[in-house]
Protein backbone atom coordinates (compact mmCIF):
# COMPACT_ATOMS: atom_id res chain seq x y z
CA UNK A 1 0.00 0.00 0.00
CA UNK A 2 1.41 3.43 -0.89
CA UNK A 3 2.31 5.70 1.99
CA UNK A 4 0.06 8.66 2.77
CA UNK A 5 2.70 11.17 1.64
CA UNK A 6 2.80 9.62 -1.83
CA UNK A 7 -1.00 9.66 -2.03
CA UNK A 8 -1.16 13.34 -1.13
CA UNK A 9 1.38 14.22 -3.83
CA UNK A 10 -0.64 12.77 -6.71
CA UNK A 11 -2.03 15.32 -9.13
CA UNK A 12 -4.91 13.13 -10.23
CA UNK A 13 -7.78 12.48 -7.83
CA UNK A 14 -10.20 9.58 -8.02
CA UNK A 15 -13.86 10.41 -7.40
CA UNK A 16 -16.54 7.72 -7.09
CA UNK A 17 -20.30 7.95 -6.73
CA UNK A 18 -21.24 5.37 -4.13
CA UNK A 19 -24.63 3.75 -3.77
CA UNK A 20 -26.25 0.51 -2.66
CA UNK A 21 -23.59 -1.63 -4.36
CA UNK A 22 -21.03 -0.21 -1.91
CA UNK A 23 -23.07 -0.76 1.24
CA UNK A 24 -20.40 -2.51 3.26
CA UNK A 25 -17.29 -1.15 4.92
CA UNK A 26 -15.03 -3.79 3.33
CA UNK A 27 -15.94 -2.64 -0.19
CA UNK A 28 -15.39 1.01 0.70
CA UNK A 29 -12.09 0.16 2.38
CA UNK A 30 -10.94 -1.67 -0.78
CA UNK A 31 -11.89 1.35 -2.89
CA UNK A 32 -9.92 3.68 -0.61
CA UNK A 33 -6.88 1.40 -0.70
CA UNK A 34 -7.17 1.29 -4.49
CA UNK A 35 -6.76 5.08 -4.55
CA UNK A 36 -10.20 6.60 -3.98
CA UNK A 37 -9.90 10.24 -2.83
CA UNK A 38 -13.45 11.61 -2.93
CA UNK A 39 -16.81 9.96 -2.33
CA UNK A 40 -19.85 11.45 -4.05
CA UNK A 41 -23.47 10.77 -3.07
CA UNK A 42 -26.31 11.24 -5.54
CA UNK A 43 -28.97 12.70 -3.26
CA UNK A 44 -31.72 12.38 -5.89
CA UNK A 45 -31.91 8.67 -5.12
CA UNK A 46 -32.83 7.06 -1.80
CA UNK A 47 -33.65 8.89 1.43
CA UNK A 48 -31.50 10.98 3.74
CA UNK A 49 -31.26 8.24 6.35
CA UNK A 50 -29.68 5.89 3.79
CA UNK A 51 -27.17 8.57 2.86
CA UNK A 52 -26.36 9.29 6.51
CA UNK A 53 -25.66 5.58 7.03
CA UNK A 54 -23.44 5.52 3.94
CA UNK A 55 -21.48 8.56 5.15
CA UNK A 56 -20.91 6.79 8.47
CA UNK A 57 -19.66 3.71 6.61
CA UNK A 58 -17.27 5.80 4.51
CA UNK A 59 -15.89 7.47 7.62
CA UNK A 60 -15.42 4.09 9.29
CA UNK A 61 -13.65 2.68 6.21
CA UNK A 62 -11.35 5.71 6.04
CA UNK A 63 -10.19 5.10 9.62
CA UNK A 64 -9.22 1.47 9.03
mmJSON file of the N, C-alpha and C atoms, coordinates in Angstrom:
{"data_MODEL":{"atom_site":{
"group_PDB":["ATOM","ATOM","ATOM","ATOM","ATOM","ATOM","ATOM","ATOM","ATOM","ATOM","ATOM","ATOM","ATOM","ATOM","ATOM","ATOM","ATOM","ATOM","ATOM","ATOM","ATOM","ATOM","ATOM","ATOM","ATOM","ATOM","ATOM","ATOM","ATOM","ATOM","ATOM","ATOM","ATOM","ATOM","ATOM","ATOM","ATOM","ATOM","ATOM","ATOM","ATOM","ATOM","ATOM","ATOM","ATOM","ATOM","ATOM","ATOM","ATOM","ATOM","ATOM","ATOM","ATOM","ATOM","ATOM","ATOM","ATOM","ATOM","ATOM","ATOM","ATOM","ATOM","ATOM","ATOM","ATOM","ATOM","ATOM","ATOM","ATOM","ATOM","ATOM","ATOM","ATOM","ATOM","ATOM","ATOM","ATOM","ATOM","ATOM","ATOM","ATOM","ATOM","ATOM","ATOM","ATOM","ATOM","ATOM","ATOM","ATOM","ATOM","ATOM","ATOM","ATOM","ATOM","ATOM","ATOM","ATOM","ATOM","ATOM","ATOM","ATOM","ATOM","ATOM","ATOM","ATOM","ATOM","ATOM","ATOM","ATOM","ATOM","ATOM","ATOM","ATOM","ATOM","ATOM","ATOM","ATOM","ATOM","ATOM","ATOM","ATOM","ATOM","ATOM","ATOM","ATOM","ATOM","ATOM","ATOM","ATOM","ATOM","ATOM","ATOM","ATOM","ATOM","ATOM","ATOM","ATOM","ATOM","ATOM","ATOM","ATOM","ATOM","ATOM","ATOM","ATOM","ATOM","ATOM","ATOM","ATOM","ATOM","ATOM","ATOM","ATOM","ATOM","ATOM","ATOM","ATOM","ATOM","ATOM","ATOM","ATOM","ATOM","ATOM","ATOM","ATOM","ATOM","ATOM","ATOM","ATOM","ATOM","ATOM","ATOM","ATOM","ATOM","ATOM","ATOM","ATOM","ATOM","ATOM","ATOM","ATOM","ATOM","ATOM","ATOM","ATOM","ATOM","ATOM","ATOM","ATOM","ATOM","ATOM","ATOM"],
"id":[1,2,3,4,5,6,7,8,9,10,11,12,13,14,15,16,17,18,19,20,21,22,23,24,25,26,27,28,29,30,31,32,33,34,35,36,37,38,39,40,41,42,43,44,45,46,47,48,49,50,51,52,53,54,55,56,57,58,59,60,61,62,63,64,65,66,67,68,69,70,71,72,73,74,75,76,77,78,79,80,81,82,83,84,85,86,87,88,89,90,91,92,93,94,95,96,97,98,99,100,101,102,103,104,105,106,107,108,109,110,111,112,113,114,115,116,117,118,119,120,121,122,123,124,125,126,127,128,129,130,131,132,133,134,135,136,137,138,139,140,141,142,143,144,145,146,147,148,149,150,151,152,153,154,155,156,157,158,159,160,161,162,163,164,165,166,167,168,169,170,171,172,173,174,175,176,177,178,179,180,181,182,183,184,185,186,187,188,189,190,191,192],
"type_symbol":["N","C","C","N","C","C","N","C","C","N","C","C","N","C","C","N","C","C","N","C","C","N","C","C","N","C","C","N","C","C","N","C","C","N","C","C","N","C","C","N","C","C","N","C","C","N","C","C","N","C","C","N","C","C","N","C","C","N","C","C","N","C","C","N","C","C","N","C","C","N","C","C","N","C","C","N","C","C","N","C","C","N","C","C","N","C","C","N","C","C","N","C","C","N","C","C","N","C","C","N","C","C","N","C","C","N","C","C","N","C","C","N","C","C","N","C","C","N","C","C","N","C","C","N","C","C","N","C","C","N","C","C","N","C","C","N","C","C","N","C","C","N","C","C","N","C","C","N","C","C","N","C","C","N","C","C","N","C","C","N","C","C","N","C","C","N","C","C","N","C","C","N","C","C","N","C","C","N","C","C","N","C","C","N","C","C","N","C","C","N","C","C"],
"label_atom_id":["N","CA","C","N","CA","C","N","CA","C","N","CA","C","N","CA","C","N","CA","C","N","CA","C","N","CA","C","N","CA","C","N","CA","C","N","CA","C","N","CA","C","N","CA","C","N","CA","C","N","CA","C","N","CA","C","N","CA","C","N","CA","C","N","CA","C","N","CA","C","N","CA","C","N","CA","C","N","CA","C","N","CA","C","N","CA","C","N","CA","C","N","CA","C","N","CA","C","N","CA","C","N","CA","C","N","CA","C","N","CA","C","N","CA","C","N","CA","C","N","CA","C","N","CA","C","N","CA","C","N","CA","C","N","CA","C","N","CA","C","N","CA","C","N","CA","C","N","CA","C","N","CA","C","N","CA","C","N","CA","C","N","CA","C","N","CA","C","N","CA","C","N","CA","C","N","CA","C","N","CA","C","N","CA","C","N","CA","C","N","CA","C","N","CA","C","N","CA","C","N","CA","C","N","CA","C","N","CA","C","N","CA","C","N","CA","C","N","CA","C","N","CA","C"],
"label_alt_id":[null,null,null,null,null,null,null,null,null,null,null,null,null,null,null,null,null,null,null,null,null,null,null,null,null,null,null,null,null,null,null,null,null,null,null,null,null,null,null,null,null,null,null,null,null,null,null,null,null,null,null,null,null,null,null,null,null,null,null,null,null,null,null,null,null,null,null,null,null,null,null,null,null,null,null,null,null,null,null,null,null,null,null,null,null,null,null,null,null,null,null,null,null,null,null,null,null,null,null,null,null,null,null,null,null,null,null,null,null,null,null,null,null,null,null,null,null,null,null,null,null,null,null,null,null,null,null,null,null,null,null,null,null,null,null,null,null,null,null,null,null,null,null,null,null,null,null,null,null,null,null,null,null,null,null,null,null,null,null,null,null,null,null,null,null,null,null,null,null,null,null,null,null,null,null,null,null,null,null,null,null,null,null,null,null,null,null,null,null,null,null,null],
"label_comp_id":["UNK","UNK","UNK","UNK","UNK","UNK","UNK","UNK","UNK","UNK","UNK","UNK","UNK","UNK","UNK","UNK","UNK","UNK","UNK","UNK","UNK","UNK","UNK","UNK","UNK","UNK","UNK","UNK","UNK","UNK","UNK","UNK","UNK","UNK","UNK","UNK","UNK","UNK","UNK","UNK","UNK","UNK","UNK","UNK","UNK","UNK","UNK","UNK","UNK","UNK","UNK","UNK","UNK","UNK","UNK","UNK","UNK","UNK","UNK","UNK","UNK","UNK","UNK","UNK","UNK","UNK","UNK","UNK","UNK","UNK","UNK","UNK","UNK","UNK","UNK","UNK","UNK","UNK","UNK","UNK","UNK","UNK","UNK","UNK","UNK","UNK","UNK","UNK","UNK","UNK","UNK","UNK","UNK","UNK","UNK","UNK","UNK","UNK","UNK","UNK","UNK","UNK","UNK","UNK","UNK","UNK","UNK","UNK","UNK","UNK","UNK","UNK","UNK","UNK","UNK","UNK","UNK","UNK","UNK","UNK","UNK","UNK","UNK","UNK","UNK","UNK","UNK","UNK","UNK","UNK","UNK","UNK","UNK","UNK","UNK","UNK","UNK","UNK","UNK","UNK","UNK","UNK","UNK","UNK","UNK","UNK","UNK","UNK","UNK","UNK","UNK","UNK","UNK","UNK","UNK","UNK","UNK","UNK","UNK","UNK","UNK","UNK","UNK","UNK","UNK","UNK","UNK","UNK","UNK","UNK","UNK","UNK","UNK","UNK","UNK","UNK","UNK","UNK","UNK","UNK","UNK","UNK","UNK","UNK","UNK","UNK","UNK","UNK","UNK","UNK","UNK","UNK"],
"label_asym_id":["A","A","A","A","A","A","A","A","A","A","A","A","A","A","A","A","A","A","A","A","A","A","A","A","A","A","A","A","A","A","A","A","A","A","A","A","A","A","A","A","A","A","A","A","A","A","A","A","A","A","A","A","A","A","A","A","A","A","A","A","A","A","A","A","A","A","A","A","A","A","A","A","A","A","A","A","A","A","A","A","A","A","A","A","A","A","A","A","A","A","A","A","A","A","A","A","A","A","A","A","A","A","A","A","A","A","A","A","A","A","A","A","A","A","A","A","A","A","A","A","A","A","A","A","A","A","A","A","A","A","A","A","A","A","A","A","A","A","A","A","A","A","A","A","A","A","A","A","A","A","A","A","A","A","A","A","A","A","A","A","A","A","A","A","A","A","A","A","A","A","A","A","A","A","A","A","A","A","A","A","A","A","A","A","A","A","A","A","A","A","A","A"],
"label_entity_id":["1","1","1","1","1","1","1","1","1","1","1","1","1","1","1","1","1","1","1","1","1","1","1","1","1","1","1","1","1","1","1","1","1","1","1","1","1","1","1","1","1","1","1","1","1","1","1","1","1","1","1","1","1","1","1","1","1","1","1","1","1","1","1","1","1","1","1","1","1","1","1","1","1","1","1","1","1","1","1","1","1","1","1","1","1","1","1","1","1","1","1","1","1","1","1","1","1","1","1","1","1","1","1","1","1","1","1","1","1","1","1","1","1","1","1","1","1","1","1","1","1","1","1","1","1","1","1","1","1","1","1","1","1","1","1","1","1","1","1","1","1","1","1","1","1","1","1","1","1","1","1","1","1","1","1","1","1","1","1","1","1","1","1","1","1","1","1","1","1","1","1","1","1","1","1","1","1","1","1","1","1","1","1","1","1","1","1","1","1","1","1","1"],
"label_seq_id":[1,1,1,2,2,2,3,3,3,4,4,4,5,5,5,6,6,6,7,7,7,8,8,8,9,9,9,10,10,10,11,11,11,12,12,12,13,13,13,14,14,14,15,15,15,16,16,16,17,17,17,18,18,18,19,19,19,20,20,20,21,21,21,22,22,22,23,23,23,24,24,24,25,25,25,26,26,26,27,27,27,28,28,28,29,29,29,30,30,30,31,31,31,32,32,32,33,33,33,34,34,34,35,35,35,36,36,36,37,37,37,38,38,38,39,39,39,40,40,40,41,41,41,42,42,42,43,43,43,44,44,44,45,45,45,46,46,46,47,47,47,48,48,48,49,49,49,50,50,50,51,51,51,52,52,52,53,53,53,54,54,54,55,55,55,56,56,56,57,57,57,58,58,58,59,59,59,60,60,60,61,61,61,62,62,62,63,63,63,64,64,64],
"pdbx_PDB_ins_code":[null,null,null,null,null,null,null,null,null,null,null,null,null,null,null,null,null,null,null,null,null,null,null,null,null,null,null,null,null,null,null,null,null,null,null,null,null,null,null,null,null,null,null,null,null,null,null,null,null,null,null,null,null,null,null,null,null,null,null,null,null,null,null,null,null,null,null,null,null,null,null,null,null,null,null,null,null,null,null,null,null,null,null,null,null,null,null,null,null,null,null,null,null,null,null,null,null,null,null,null,null,null,null,null,null,null,null,null,null,null,null,null,null,null,null,null,null,null,null,null,null,null,null,null,null,null,null,null,null,null,null,null,null,null,null,null,null,null,null,null,null,null,null,null,null,null,null,null,null,null,null,null,null,null,null,null,null,null,null,null,null,null,null,null,null,null,null,null,null,null,null,null,null,null,null,null,null,null,null,null,null,null,null,null,null,null,null,null,null,null,null,null],
"Cartn_x":[0.85,0.0,0.895,0.601,1.41,1.292,2.385,2.306,1.452,0.993,0.061,0.706,2.02,2.695,2.635,2.86,2.803,1.394,0.377,-1.001,-1.34,-0.839,-1.164,-0.433,0.607,1.383,0.857,-0.1,-0.642,-1.394,-1.311,-2.026,-3.414,-3.618,-4.914,-5.667,-6.933,-7.778,-8.82,-9.195,-10.204,-11.477,-12.56,-13.863,-14.815,-15.581,-16.543,-17.893,-18.94,-20.296,-20.639,-20.933,-21.244,-22.741,-23.205,-24.625,-24.803,-25.941,-26.251,-25.243,-24.569,-23.59,-22.362,-22.183,-21.028,-21.463,-22.475,-23.067,-22.347,-21.116,-20.397,-19.025,-18.54,-17.29,-16.121,-16.13,-15.027,-14.881,-15.984,-15.939,-15.394,-15.87,-15.393,-13.911,-13.494,-12.085,-11.226,-11.68,-10.936,-10.836,-11.91,-11.891,-10.895,-10.855,-9.922,-8.489,-8.231,-6.876,-6.477,-7.463,-7.173,-6.887,-7.106,-6.761,-7.891,-9.058,-10.203,-9.889,-10.136,-9.897,-11.178,-12.216,-13.448,-14.64,-15.57,-16.813,-17.926,-18.723,-19.851,-21.133,-22.148,-23.468,-24.447,-25.269,-26.314,-27.578,-27.867,-28.973,-30.342,-30.406,-31.718,-32.286,-31.462,-31.909,-31.848,-32.752,-32.834,-33.222,-33.263,-33.649,-32.423,-32.622,-31.499,-30.924,-31.754,-31.262,-30.283,-30.592,-29.683,-28.351,-28.407,-27.171,-26.376,-27.056,-26.362,-25.645,-26.298,-25.658,-24.444,-24.558,-23.444,-22.269,-22.547,-21.478,-20.763,-21.514,-20.907,-20.02,-20.461,-19.661,-18.373,-18.461,-17.27,-16.282,-16.776,-15.892,-15.227,-15.979,-15.417,-14.349,-14.616,-13.649,-12.384,-12.513,-11.35,-10.442,-10.983,-10.188,-9.407,-9.844,-9.222,-7.878],
"Cartn_y":[-1.171,0.0,1.233,2.231,3.433,4.206,4.908,5.699,6.939,7.535,8.662,9.878,10.041,11.173,11.045,9.846,9.624,9.862,9.446,9.659,11.137,11.913,13.338,14.104,13.547,14.217,13.958,13.044,12.77,13.98,14.205,15.325,14.918,13.641,13.134,12.609,12.961,12.485,11.53,10.543,9.576,9.865,10.1,10.412,9.287,8.79,7.721,8.076,7.829,7.952,6.612,6.617,5.366,5.257,4.025,3.75,2.4,1.775,0.509,-0.613,-0.584,-1.63,-1.551,-0.422,-0.206,-0.14,-0.896,-0.763,-1.5,-1.907,-2.511,-1.862,-1.83,-1.147,-1.789,-3.102,-3.789,-3.319,-3.131,-2.637,-1.221,-0.376,1.007,1.062,0.217,0.16,-0.245,-1.232,-1.669,-0.544,0.222,1.348,2.414,2.684,3.678,3.206,1.929,1.395,1.345,1.284,1.292,2.701,3.721,5.08,6.079,5.691,6.604,7.794,9.01,10.235,10.914,10.871,11.614,10.692,10.719,9.962,10.942,10.611,11.449,10.676,11.368,10.775,11.458,10.675,11.235,11.328,12.519,12.704,12.642,12.512,12.38,10.981,10.049,8.671,8.341,7.52,7.062,8.208,7.886,8.891,9.359,10.393,10.983,10.032,9.193,8.237,7.251,6.793,5.888,6.567,7.835,8.573,8.813,9.093,9.285,8.001,6.865,5.577,5.347,5.703,5.515,6.423,7.653,8.564,7.973,7.42,6.792,5.615,4.832,3.706,4.187,5.252,5.8,6.29,6.984,7.473,6.318,5.259,4.09,3.436,3.3,2.684,3.521,4.832,5.711,5.614,5.22,5.104,3.805,2.799,1.466,1.476],
"Cartn_z":[0.0,0.0,0.0,-0.851,-0.891,0.413,0.762,1.994,1.778,2.871,2.773,2.119,2.277,1.643,0.121,-0.38,-1.829,-2.354,-1.591,-2.029,-2.089,-1.149,-1.131,-2.227,-2.795,-3.834,-5.245,-5.382,-6.711,-7.226,-8.526,-9.126,-9.598,-9.794,-10.227,-9.021,-8.922,-7.827,-8.39,-7.61,-8.02,-7.243,-7.981,-7.404,-7.79,-6.816,-7.094,-6.49,-7.254,-6.729,-6.105,-4.81,-4.129,-3.896,-3.956,-3.766,-3.104,-3.319,-2.657,-2.934,-4.055,-4.356,-3.452,-2.798,-1.914,-0.458,-0.093,1.236,2.347,2.138,3.257,3.391,4.609,4.921,4.181,4.011,3.333,1.886,1.186,-0.192,-0.235,0.657,0.705,1.067,1.993,2.378,1.183,0.41,-0.775,-1.799,-1.953,-2.888,-2.433,-1.141,-0.606,-0.798,-0.516,-0.696,-2.166,-3.059,-4.493,-5.006,-4.155,-4.551,-4.518,-4.042,-3.982,-3.085,-3.599,-2.831,-2.372,-3.208,-2.932,-3.155,-2.201,-2.332,-2.639,-3.641,-4.048,-3.794,-3.274,-3.075,-4.011,-4.689,-5.536,-4.685,-4.19,-3.256,-3.918,-5.26,-5.89,-5.754,-5.316,-5.12,-3.637,-3.182,-1.796,-0.851,0.433,1.427,2.215,3.014,3.74,4.787,5.363,6.355,5.714,4.513,3.791,3.521,3.13,2.856,4.132,5.239,6.513,6.929,6.726,7.027,6.141,4.871,3.943,4.316,4.71,5.146,6.357,7.297,8.475,8.068,7.087,6.608,5.945,5.168,4.507,5.556,6.559,7.624,8.357,8.616,9.285,8.408,7.124,6.207,6.094,6.163,6.039,7.259,8.395,9.617,9.694,8.948,9.029,8.348],
"occupancy":[1.0,1.0,1.0,1.0,1.0,1.0,1.0,1.0,1.0,1.0,1.0,1.0,1.0,1.0,1.0,1.0,1.0,1.0,1.0,1.0,1.0,1.0,1.0,1.0,1.0,1.0,1.0,1.0,1.0,1.0,1.0,1.0,1.0,1.0,1.0,1.0,1.0,1.0,1.0,1.0,1.0,1.0,1.0,1.0,1.0,1.0,1.0,1.0,1.0,1.0,1.0,1.0,1.0,1.0,1.0,1.0,1.0,1.0,1.0,1.0,1.0,1.0,1.0,1.0,1.0,1.0,1.0,1.0,1.0,1.0,1.0,1.0,1.0,1.0,1.0,1.0,1.0,1.0,1.0,1.0,1.0,1.0,1.0,1.0,1.0,1.0,1.0,1.0,1.0,1.0,1.0,1.0,1.0,1.0,1.0,1.0,1.0,1.0,1.0,1.0,1.0,1.0,1.0,1.0,1.0,1.0,1.0,1.0,1.0,1.0,1.0,1.0,1.0,1.0,1.0,1.0,1.0,1.0,1.0,1.0,1.0,1.0,1.0,1.0,1.0,1.0,1.0,1.0,1.0,1.0,1.0,1.0,1.0,1.0,1.0,1.0,1.0,1.0,1.0,1.0,1.0,1.0,1.0,1.0,1.0,1.0,1.0,1.0,1.0,1.0,1.0,1.0,1.0,1.0,1.0,1.0,1.0,1.0,1.0,1.0,1.0,1.0,1.0,1.0,1.0,1.0,1.0,1.0,1.0,1.0,1.0,1.0,1.0,1.0,1.0,1.0,1.0,1.0,1.0,1.0,1.0,1.0,1.0,1.0,1.0,1.0,1.0,1.0,1.0,1.0,1.0,1.0],
"B_iso_or_equiv":[0.0,0.0,0.0,0.0,0.0,0.0,0.0,0.0,0.0,0.0,0.0,0.0,0.0,0.0,0.0,0.0,0.0,0.0,0.0,0.0,0.0,0.0,0.0,0.0,0.0,0.0,0.0,0.0,0.0,0.0,0.0,0.0,0.0,0.0,0.0,0.0,0.0,0.0,0.0,0.0,0.0,0.0,0.0,0.0,0.0,0.0,0.0,0.0,0.0,0.0,0.0,0.0,0.0,0.0,0.0,0.0,0.0,0.0,0.0,0.0,0.0,0.0,0.0,0.0,0.0,0.0,0.0,0.0,0.0,0.0,0.0,0.0,0.0,0.0,0.0,0.0,0.0,0.0,0.0,0.0,0.0,0.0,0.0,0.0,0.0,0.0,0.0,0.0,0.0,0.0,0.0,0.0,0.0,0.0,0.0,0.0,0.0,0.0,0.0,0.0,0.0,0.0,0.0,0.0,0.0,0.0,0.0,0.0,0.0,0.0,0.0,0.0,0.0,0.0,0.0,0.0,0.0,0.0,0.0,0.0,0.0,0.0,0.0,0.0,0.0,0.0,0.0,0.0,0.0,0.0,0.0,0.0,0.0,0.0,0.0,0.0,0.0,0.0,0.0,0.0,0.0,0.0,0.0,0.0,0.0,0.0,0.0,0.0,0.0,0.0,0.0,0.0,0.0,0.0,0.0,0.0,0.0,0.0,0.0,0.0,0.0,0.0,0.0,0.0,0.0,0.0,0.0,0.0,0.0,0.0,0.0,0.0,0.0,0.0,0.0,0.0,0.0,0.0,0.0,0.0,0.0,0.0,0.0,0.0,0.0,0.0,0.0,0.0,0.0,0.0,0.0,0.0],
"pdbx_formal_charge":[null,null,null,null,null,null,null,null,null,null,null,null,null,null,null,null,null,null,null,null,null,null,null,null,null,null,null,null,null,null,null,null,null,null,null,null,null,null,null,null,null,null,null,null,null,null,null,null,null,null,null,null,null,null,null,null,null,null,null,null,null,null,null,null,null,null,null,null,null,null,null,null,null,null,null,null,null,null,null,null,null,null,null,null,null,null,null,null,null,null,null,null,null,null,null,null,null,null,null,null,null,null,null,null,null,null,null,null,null,null,null,null,null,null,null,null,null,null,null,null,null,null,null,null,null,null,null,null,null,null,null,null,null,null,null,null,null,null,null,null,null,null,null,null,null,null,null,null,null,null,null,null,null,null,null,null,null,null,null,null,null,null,null,null,null,null,null,null,null,null,null,null,null,null,null,null,null,null,null,null,null,null,null,null,null,null,null,null,null,null,null,null],
"auth_seq_id":[1,1,1,2,2,2,3,3,3,4,4,4,5,5,5,6,6,6,7,7,7,8,8,8,9,9,9,10,10,10,11,11,11,12,12,12,13,13,13,14,14,14,15,15,15,16,16,16,17,17,17,18,18,18,19,19,19,20,20,20,21,21,21,22,22,22,23,23,23,24,24,24,25,25,25,26,26,26,27,27,27,28,28,28,29,29,29,30,30,30,31,31,31,32,32,32,33,33,33,34,34,34,35,35,35,36,36,36,37,37,37,38,38,38,39,39,39,40,40,40,41,41,41,42,42,42,43,43,43,44,44,44,45,45,45,46,46,46,47,47,47,48,48,48,49,49,49,50,50,50,51,51,51,52,52,52,53,53,53,54,54,54,55,55,55,56,56,56,57,57,57,58,58,58,59,59,59,60,60,60,61,61,61,62,62,62,63,63,63,64,64,64],
"auth_comp_id":["UNK","UNK","UNK","UNK","UNK","UNK","UNK","UNK","UNK","UNK","UNK","UNK","UNK","UNK","UNK","UNK","UNK","UNK","UNK","UNK","UNK","UNK","UNK","UNK","UNK","UNK","UNK","UNK","UNK","UNK","UNK","UNK","UNK","UNK","UNK","UNK","UNK","UNK","UNK","UNK","UNK","UNK","UNK","UNK","UNK","UNK","UNK","UNK","UNK","UNK","UNK","UNK","UNK","UNK","UNK","UNK","UNK","UNK","UNK","UNK","UNK","UNK","UNK","UNK","UNK","UNK","UNK","UNK","UNK","UNK","UNK","UNK","UNK","UNK","UNK","UNK","UNK","UNK","UNK","UNK","UNK","UNK","UNK","UNK","UNK","UNK","UNK","UNK","UNK","UNK","UNK","UNK","UNK","UNK","UNK","UNK","UNK","UNK","UNK","UNK","UNK","UNK","UNK","UNK","UNK","UNK","UNK","UNK","UNK","UNK","UNK","UNK","UNK","UNK","UNK","UNK","UNK","UNK","UNK","UNK","UNK","UNK","UNK","UNK","UNK","UNK","UNK","UNK","UNK","UNK","UNK","UNK","UNK","UNK","UNK","UNK","UNK","UNK","UNK","UNK","UNK","UNK","UNK","UNK","UNK","UNK","UNK","UNK","UNK","UNK","UNK","UNK","UNK","UNK","UNK","UNK","UNK","UNK","UNK","UNK","UNK","UNK","UNK","UNK","UNK","UNK","UNK","UNK","UNK","UNK","UNK","UNK","UNK","UNK","UNK","UNK","UNK","UNK","UNK","UNK","UNK","UNK","UNK","UNK","UNK","UNK","UNK","UNK","UNK","UNK","UNK","UNK"],
"auth_asym_id":["A","A","A","A","A","A","A","A","A","A","A","A","A","A","A","A","A","A","A","A","A","A","A","A","A","A","A","A","A","A","A","A","A","A","A","A","A","A","A","A","A","A","A","A","A","A","A","A","A","A","A","A","A","A","A","A","A","A","A","A","A","A","A","A","A","A","A","A","A","A","A","A","A","A","A","A","A","A","A","A","A","A","A","A","A","A","A","A","A","A","A","A","A","A","A","A","A","A","A","A","A","A","A","A","A","A","A","A","A","A","A","A","A","A","A","A","A","A","A","A","A","A","A","A","A","A","A","A","A","A","A","A","A","A","A","A","A","A","A","A","A","A","A","A","A","A","A","A","A","A","A","A","A","A","A","A","A","A","A","A","A","A","A","A","A","A","A","A","A","A","A","A","A","A","A","A","A","A","A","A","A","A","A","A","A","A","A","A","A","A","A","A"],
"auth_atom_id":["N","CA","C","N","CA","C","N","CA","C","N","CA","C","N","CA","C","N","CA","C","N","CA","C","N","CA","C","N","CA","C","N","CA","C","N","CA","C","N","CA","C","N","CA","C","N","CA","C","N","CA","C","N","CA","C","N","CA","C","N","CA","C","N","CA","C","N","CA","C","N","CA","C","N","CA","C","N","CA","C","N","CA","C","N","CA","C","N","CA","C","N","CA","C","N","CA","C","N","CA","C","N","CA","C","N","CA","C","N","CA","C","N","CA","C","N","CA","C","N","CA","C","N","CA","C","N","CA","C","N","CA","C","N","CA","C","N","CA","C","N","CA","C","N","CA","C","N","CA","C","N","CA","C","N","CA","C","N","CA","C","N","CA","C","N","CA","C","N","CA","C","N","CA","C","N","CA","C","N","CA","C","N","CA","C","N","CA","C","N","CA","C","N","CA","C","N","CA","C","N","CA","C","N","CA","C","N","CA","C","N","CA","C","N","CA","C","N","CA","C","N","CA","C"],
"pdbx_PDB_model_num":[1,1,1,1,1,1,1,1,1,1,1,1,1,1,1,1,1,1,1,1,1,1,1,1,1,1,1,1,1,1,1,1,1,1,1,1,1,1,1,1,1,1,1,1,1,1,1,1,1,1,1,1,1,1,1,1,1,1,1,1,1,1,1,1,1,1,1,1,1,1,1,1,1,1,1,1,1,1,1,1,1,1,1,1,1,1,1,1,1,1,1,1,1,1,1,1,1,1,1,1,1,1,1,1,1,1,1,1,1,1,1,1,1,1,1,1,1,1,1,1,1,1,1,1,1,1,1,1,1,1,1,1,1,1,1,1,1,1,1,1,1,1,1,1,1,1,1,1,1,1,1,1,1,1,1,1,1,1,1,1,1,1,1,1,1,1,1,1,1,1,1,1,1,1,1,1,1,1,1,1,1,1,1,1,1,1,1,1,1,1,1,1]
}}}
